[in-house]
Amino acid sequence: MCIAVITSGSFVSWIHKTPPHLGPVRVFMSAPLIIAAVVGGGVLFLMRRLFPRQKAGMLLRYPADTMRGKTVIVTGANSGIGKALAGELLKLQARVIMACRDQRSAEEAAQDIKRQAGPEQGELVFKHLDLASLRSVRRFCEEINQEESKIDVLVNNAGIYQCPYTKTEDGFEMQLGVNHLGHFLLTHLLLDLLKTSAPSRIVVVSSKLYKYGQINFDDLNSERNYNKGFCYSQSKLANLLFTLELAQQLEGTGVTVNALTPGIVRTRLGRHVQISFLAKPLFYLASLIFFKSPLEGAQTPLYLACSPEVEGVSGKCFANCKEEELLVKATDEQAAKRLWDISRRMVGLAN
C-alpha cells in the first residue's frame, strides 16, 4: 500500500509497503492518490485563504430561567441558525414561536429541539409564515396580535440566498421580497404589540456580504438585470438600512432594534449554489473545518435577544457578540429613509 503524509498541501514523505512482486501496480495505485492529494490540498489551502476559521468564542451561558415568561418569535426556525437559536431559547425557558413556511419541516425540527432541550424547558409553538407572500405575513400578524398578549423579542432570521430569478406572490424579486420586504411588513404589523410589551427587542440577521451590494433604486426589483449574488447583497444591505431607520423611528418607545452578521455558517442557505459533483466532498470537508456550526452562528442573535449588556442599545450591528463597524453605505441615513419610504409603498403601508 502507499501512505501519504501531507502538510499545507505539500508532500512530506511517501512510505511504500507494497510487496516487491506488485511493483508495477504500486505506481498505478499511487497516481490517483497523488492527484487526489494535490487537488484536495489545493482546495483546502484556497478555502483557508477565502474563509479563515471563524471563532465564535465560548458558547454563551445564561441562568436557566433567563427567558422564563418571555415570548420570542423566530422566523425560519426550522433549520440552520434559526433552529439552533430556538433550541437555546427553549433551554432558557422562553415561549418560542417558530414562524416557518414548511409545516412538516418545522414539526420535525420542533421534535428535535425539544428532545435536546432537556426536562426544564419553555414552550415551542409553530405558526405558518411565508415571507414570500404579503397575504401570509398579514395573516400571521393578525393571529399573533389576537392570540398573544405580548412579544418580548422578534428575530428576523429567515432568508434565501442566490436563488434563480423568481418572483414572490406579490411580484417582487425573491431575495428582496423574502429577506427584506417580508420582514419589513412583519415588523411593522407587530410594532404596536412590541411597544406595549416594552422593553422589547427586534433582532435582524444580515450578512457581511452586504459589502458587495448597493441599493439599486432605479431597478430595485431587478427587472432589467438580475445578478443573484448582487441581489442577495442588496437585500442584506437593505436589512442594515432598515435597522438604522427603524431605530430612529423607535426612539423613546422602549423597543430596540439591532442587526448582526453571523459569519459563514454551515446551513441550508446555500442550497441554490451550484457545486460540481467532484468538488462537493472537498467543499463539505472544507466547510467542516472553516465554517461555523449553526450553534456557533446562533450565539450573536442569542446575545442580542437575551443579554443585559445590550439593554437599551439600538441601531447597531454586531458580530461575534461585539459591535461591528459598518461601511459608510450601511450607515447612510438618506438612503435608509429613501428605502424606508419605497418599501412602505411596495408592501402597501403608504398613506
ABEGO torsion letter per residue (X at the ends): XBBBBBBGGBBABBBBABBAAAAAAAAAAAAAAAAAAAAAAAAAAAAAAABBBBBAEBBBBBBAAAABGBBBBBBGAABEAAAAAAAAAAAAGBBBBBBBABAAAAAAAAAAAAAAAEABBBBBBBBBBBAABAAAAAAAAAAAAAABABBABBBBABBBBGBBBBBBAAGBBAAAAAAAAAAAAAAAAAAAAAAAAOBBBBBBBBBAAAAABBBBAABAAGAABBBAAAAAAAAAAAAAAAAAAAAAAABGAGBBBBBBBAEBBBBAAAAABBBBAAAAAAAAAAAAAABBBAAAAAAAAAAAAABAAABGBBGBBBBGGBBBBBBAAAABAAAAAAAAAAAAAAAGABX
